[in-house]
Amino acid sequence: MSQEPKTPVRITILDAEYAITGYEDEEYLRQVADTVDRRMRQLLATQKDAPALKVAILTALNLADELMRTRRQLEQYQAEASDFSRQIAQRARRLAQRCAQVQSKL
């Protein structure tokens, strides 16, 4: 973690205020809180009588699922990029060898 001082911020989630701190700037912390609030409200709209704890847990599960799927996709993209890099390097070596062969014949 960064050695920078933590940023204190007051946020509101489901009409409840919280004082939080984080190493990111205030705008980022507010965006995170707004995302949580919005997602909890979306869930609450479909489960009107659900207790706040259940809504919070379901929201956490949904966000964790989204995070894990995004990480999995990122890993797949990184693997594909690595494969493409290897293919390009192999083709570049072959091209360099062919150029050297042509030059030696001149």
C-alpha positions in Angstrom: 0.0 0.0 0.0 1.0 3.6 -0.5 2.6 5.6 2.3 0.4 8.6 1.3 -2.0 9.8 4.0 -5.5 8.4 3.8 -8.3 10.6 2.5 -11.3 11.0 4.8 -14.7 11.1 3.0 -18.3 11.1 4.2 -20.5 9.0 1.9 -24.2 7.9 1.8 -25.3 4.4 1.0 -29.0 3.6 1.2 -29.7 6.8 3.1 -27.1 6.0 5.8 -24.0 8.1 6.2 -20.6 6.6 6.7 -17.2 8.2 7.3 -14.6 6.3 5.3 -10.9 6.7 4.6 -8.9 5.4 1.7 -5.6 6.0 -0.2 -7.3 7.1 -3.3 -8.6 10.6 -3.9 -12.0 11.8 -2.7 -13.6 11.6 -6.2 -12.6 7.9 -6.6 -13.9 7.0 -3.1 -17.2 8.7 -3.9 -17.5 6.8 -7.2 -17.0 3.5 -5.4 -19.6 4.4 -2.8 -22.0 5.6 -5.6 -21.5 2.2 -7.3 -22.4 0.3 -4.2 -25.4 2.5 -3.4 -26.7 2.2 -7.0 -26.3 -1.6 -7.1 -27.9 -2.0 -3.7 -30.8 0.2 -4.8 -31.2 -1.9 -7.9 -31.4 -5.1 -5.9 -33.8 -3.5 -3.4 -36.1 -2.5 -6.2 -36.6 -6.2 -7.0 -36.7 -7.4 -3.4 -38.6 -4.6 -1.6 -39.0 -6.3 1.8 -35.4 -7.6 2.0 -33.4 -6.6 5.0 -30.5 -4.3 4.3 -28.0 -7.0 5.4 -29.4 -9.4 2.8 -29.2 -6.6 0.1 -25.7 -5.9 1.1 -24.6 -9.5 0.9 -26.3 -10.1 -2.4 -24.7 -6.9 -3.7 -21.3 -8.0 -2.5 -21.8 -11.4 -4.2 -22.8 -9.7 -7.5 -19.8 -7.4 -7.4 -17.4 -10.2 -6.5 -18.8 -12.3 -9.4 -18.3 -9.3 -11.7 -14.8 -8.8 -10.5 -13.9 -12.5 -10.9 -15.3 -12.6 -14.4 -13.4 -9.5 -15.3 -10.2 -10.9 -13.9 -10.7 -14.2 -15.8 -11.3 -12.2 -19.0 -8.2 -10.1 -18.4 -6.1 -13.3 -17.9 -7.5 -14.6 -21.2 -6.6 -11.4 -23.0 -3.1 -11.4 -21.5 -2.6 -15.0 -22.6 -3.8 -14.1 -26.1 -1.5 -11.1 -26.2 1.4 -13.2 -25.1 0.7 -15.8 -27.8 0.5 -13.0 -30.4 3.8 -11.6 -29.2 5.5 -15.0 -29.5 4.0 -15.4 -33.0 5.2 -12.0 -34.1 8.7 -12.6 -32.6 8.9 -16.0 -34.5 7.9 -14.3 -37.8 10.3 -11.5 -37.2 13.2 -14.0 -36.7 12.2 -15.9 -39.8 12.1 -12.7 -41.8 15.5 -11.6 -40.5 16.9 -15.0 -41.5 15.5 -14.7 -45.0 16.8 -11.2 -45.3 20.3 -12.5 -44.2 20.1 -15.3 -46.8 19.1 -12.9 -49.6 21.9 -10.5 -48.6 24.5 -13.3 -48.6 23.5 -14.2 -52.2 24.0 -10.6 -53.4 
